[in-house]
């Protein structure tokens, strides 16, 4: 599947920018053209809306070159600088440029710099893949240990957890209760990726096992095993956000 590179053109030379846009549209199908900006406000608006991956930017556009360059860098956009042949040279091109294009440019000039930009885009993606750690894979079972044994249970079979001094009771789908020699806090962060949330000082619940929420003063949950679970006032907002009730 071909990946398209979102592209914008920033320049005050209307004729040259329009000509560049036409050539890119006709000869560079790898680029998705999001528009042309001929002023600083237009450029800012285009950057915010399009968040481009490649920008053709005219040098000497105005006094805000540095500001626009910084904005492009902030969104990780590659820049190809352009310049009218009779006004500017490329002797002082900023280090942020991946290439330069001098007007008037023909089709070959333009497709050549685009090919380099595509290669740079691909290399950047490969580096990102190498430096980005894959998300941790959650184990299928969790280990519940006490003095006598360690049981391995699937998280989706757990309805709720209840604190009992320095111990925690796990209430299971099949009606069993497993008591482990750890506090409730020990499991709070561990179970979060599986859809569990702490709703009270003494209770962690599996949001997939909620039967209903009963309104009223304080309100409470009725779980799949029929148990009513109170909700602490300070935790109600987090619960409602997770359940998308607000």
C-alpha positions as CSV (number, residue, x, y, z in Angstrom):
1,X,0.0,0.0,0.0
2,X,1.5,3.3,-1.1
3,X,2.0,5.9,1.6
4,X,1.4,9.5,0.7
5,X,3.4,12.5,2.1
6,X,1.3,15.5,3.1
7,X,2.9,18.5,1.5
8,X,2.5,22.3,1.5
9,X,4.0,25.2,-0.4
10,X,5.0,28.5,1.4
11,X,6.0,31.4,-0.8
12,X,5.1,34.9,-1.9
13,X,5.9,34.4,-5.5
14,X,2.3,33.5,-6.6
15,X,3.3,32.5,-10.2
16,X,6.2,30.2,-9.1
17,X,4.3,28.7,-6.2
18,X,1.4,27.9,-8.5
19,X,3.6,26.5,-11.1
20,X,5.4,24.3,-8.5
21,X,2.0,23.1,-7.3
22,X,0.9,22.1,-10.8
23,X,4.1,20.2,-11.5
24,X,3.9,18.3,-8.2
25,X,0.3,17.4,-8.8
26,X,1.1,16.1,-12.3
27,X,4.4,14.4,-11.8
28,X,4.7,13.5,-8.1
29,X,1.8,11.2,-7.2
30,X,3.5,10.2,-3.9
31,X,2.7,13.7,-2.5
32,X,-0.7,14.8,-1.2
33,X,-0.8,18.6,-1.7
34,X,-2.6,20.4,1.2
35,X,-2.3,23.9,-0.2
36,X,-0.3,27.1,-0.8
37,X,0.3,29.8,1.8
38,X,1.4,33.3,0.5
39,X,1.4,35.1,3.9
40,X,2.4,34.4,7.5
41,X,-1.2,34.1,8.7
42,X,-2.0,31.7,5.9
43,X,1.1,29.6,6.6
44,X,0.2,29.4,10.3
45,X,-3.3,28.3,9.5
46,X,-2.2,25.8,7.0
47,X,0.4,24.3,9.4
48,X,-2.2,23.9,12.1
49,X,-4.8,22.3,9.8
50,X,-2.7,20.1,7.6
51,X,0.3,19.3,9.9
52,X,2.4,18.5,6.8
53,X,5.3,16.1,6.5
54,X,7.0,18.1,3.7
55,X,7.1,21.8,3.0
56,X,8.5,23.8,0.1
57,X,9.4,27.1,1.7
58,X,10.7,30.2,-0.2
59,X,13.7,31.8,1.4
60,X,13.3,35.5,2.1
61,X,9.6,35.0,2.4
62,X,9.5,37.7,5.0
63,X,11.1,38.6,8.4
64,X,9.3,35.6,10.0
65,X,11.3,32.9,8.3
66,X,12.8,31.7,11.5
67,X,9.4,31.5,13.2
68,X,8.0,29.4,10.4
69,X,11.1,27.2,10.3
70,X,10.7,26.5,14.0
71,X,7.0,25.7,13.6
72,X,7.8,23.3,10.8
73,X,10.5,21.7,13.0
74,X,8.1,21.4,15.9
75,X,5.7,19.2,13.8
76,X,8.7,17.2,12.4
77,X,8.2,18.4,8.9
78,X,11.0,18.1,6.3
79,X,11.8,21.4,4.4
80,X,12.9,22.0,0.9
81,X,13.9,25.7,0.5
82,X,13.2,27.5,-2.7
83,X,14.6,30.8,-4.1
84,X,14.1,33.0,-7.2
85,X,17.3,32.8,-9.2
86,X,17.6,36.6,-9.5
87,X,17.1,37.5,-5.8
88,X,18.7,35.0,-3.5
89,X,21.5,32.5,-3.4
90,X,21.8,29.3,-1.3
91,X,25.0,30.4,0.5
92,X,23.2,30.7,3.9
93,X,20.7,27.9,3.8
94,X,19.7,26.9,7.3
95,X,20.7,23.4,8.5
96,X,17.1,22.4,8.7
97,X,16.9,22.1,4.9
98,X,16.9,18.6,3.4
99,X,17.3,20.1,-0.1
100,X,17.1,23.3,-2.2
101,X,15.2,24.2,-5.3
102,X,16.1,27.3,-7.4
103,X,13.5,29.0,-9.5
104,X,12.7,28.8,-12.4
105,X,12.8,25.0,-11.9
106,X,11.9,22.5,-14.6
107,X,10.1,19.1,-14.1
108,X,13.4,17.2,-13.8
109,X,14.7,19.6,-11.1
110,X,11.5,19.3,-9.1
111,X,11.1,15.5,-9.3
112,X,14.8,15.1,-8.4
113,X,14.4,17.0,-5.1
114,X,11.1,15.2,-4.4
115,X,12.8,11.8,-4.8
116,X,15.4,12.8,-2.2
117,X,12.6,14.0,0.1
118,X,10.8,10.7,-0.3
119,X,14.0,8.8,0.6
120,X,14.5,11.1,3.6
121,X,10.9,10.5,4.7
122,X,11.4,6.7,4.5
123,X,14.7,6.8,6.4
124,X,13.1,8.9,9.2
125,X,10.3,6.4,9.5
126,X,12.8,3.5,9.8
127,X,14.8,5.3,12.5
128,X,11.5,6.0,14.3
129,X,10.7,2.3,14.2
130,X,14.2,1.4,15.5
131,X,14.1,3.8,18.4
132,X,10.4,3.3,19.5
133,X,10.0,0.4,21.9
134,X,7.0,-1.8,21.1
135,X,4.2,-1.7,23.7
136,X,4.5,-4.2,26.4
137,X,2.5,-7.4,25.8
138,X,0.3,-8.1,28.7
139,X,0.5,-11.7,30.1
140,X,-2.6,-13.8,29.6
141,X,-2.8,-14.7,33.3
142,X,-2.0,-13.0,36.6
143,X,-0.3,-14.8,39.5
144,X,-2.2,-14.9,42.8
145,X,0.0,-16.1,45.7
146,X,-0.5,-17.0,49.3
147,X,1.4,-19.0,51.8
148,X,0.4,-22.4,50.3
149,X,0.3,-21.9,46.5
150,X,0.3,-19.6,43.5
151,X,-2.7,-19.7,41.2
152,X,-2.7,-18.3,37.7
153,X,-6.0,-16.8,36.6
154,X,-7.1,-14.9,33.5
155,X,-7.9,-11.3,34.4
156,X,-11.3,-11.4,32.6
157,X,-12.5,-14.0,35.0
158,X,-12.1,-11.7,38.0
159,X,-15.2,-9.7,39.0
160,X,-13.7,-7.6,41.8
161,X,-11.1,-7.3,44.5
162,X,-11.8,-6.4,48.2
163,X,-9.3,-5.4,50.8
164,X,-9.1,-7.2,54.1
165,X,-6.3,-5.8,56.3
166,X,-3.1,-6.9,54.6
167,X,-4.8,-9.4,52.4
168,X,-6.9,-9.1,49.3
169,X,-9.9,-11.2,48.3
170,X,-10.4,-11.9,44.5
171,X,-14.0,-12.7,43.6
172,X,-14.2,-14.9,40.5
173,X,-16.7,-15.5,37.7
174,X,-17.3,-19.1,38.9
175,X,-18.2,-18.0,42.4
176,X,-14.8,-18.9,44.0
177,X,-13.0,-16.5,46.3
178,X,-9.2,-16.4,46.2
179,X,-7.3,-14.8,49.1
180,X,-3.8,-13.5,48.5
181,X,-1.2,-12.2,50.9
182,X,-0.8,-8.7,49.3
183,X,-2.6,-5.4,49.9
184,X,-5.1,-4.0,47.4
185,X,-2.6,-1.3,46.4
186,X,-0.2,-4.0,45.1
187,X,-2.7,-4.9,42.4
188,X,-4.1,-1.4,41.5
189,X,-1.5,-0.4,38.9
190,X,-0.9,-4.0,37.8
191,X,-4.6,-4.5,36.8
192,X,-5.2,-1.1,35.2
193,X,-4.3,-2.3,31.6
194,X,-6.9,-5.1,32.0
195,X,-9.8,-2.7,32.6
196,X,-9.8,-2.6,36.4
197,X,-10.3,0.6,38.4
198,X,-10.2,1.4,42.1
199,X,-13.5,2.9,43.2
200,X,-13.1,2.8,46.9
201,X,-10.4,2.4,49.6
202,X,-11.5,-1.2,49.9
203,X,-12.6,-2.1,46.3
204,X,-11.1,-2.5,42.8
205,X,-13.6,-3.6,40.2
206,X,-13.5,-5.0,36.6
207,X,-15.5,-2.5,34.6
208,X,-16.7,-5.3,32.2
209,X,-18.4,-7.0,35.2
210,X,-20.6,-4.0,36.2
211,X,-24.3,-4.9,36.1
212,X,-25.6,-1.5,36.9
213,X,-25.0,1.9,38.5
214,X,-27.6,2.9,41.1
215,X,-28.1,6.7,41.4
216,X,-28.8,8.5,44.6
217,X,-26.8,10.0,47.4
218,X,-23.2,8.8,46.8
219,X,-24.4,6.1,44.3
220,X,-23.2,2.6,44.1
221,X,-22.4,-0.2,41.6
222,X,-24.0,-3.6,41.4
223,X,-21.5,-6.2,40.2
224,X,-22.1,-9.3,38.2
225,X,-22.0,-11.4,41.4
226,X,-24.8,-9.2,42.9
227,X,-22.5,-7.4,45.3
228,X,-23.2,-3.7,45.9
229,X,-20.0,-1.6,45.8
230,X,-19.8,1.9,47.2
231,X,-18.0,4.6,45.3
232,X,-15.7,7.1,47.1
233,X,-16.6,10.7,46.3
234,X,-13.0,11.4,45.2
235,X,-13.0,8.4,42.7
236,X,-16.4,8.9,41.1
237,X,-15.1,11.4,38.5
238,X,-12.4,8.9,37.3
239,X,-15.0,6.1,37.1
240,X,-17.4,8.1,35.1
241,X,-14.7,9.2,32.7
242,X,-13.7,5.6,32.1
243,X,-17.3,4.6,31.6
244,X,-17.9,7.6,29.4
245,X,-20.7,8.8,31.5
246,X,-19.6,12.5,31.4
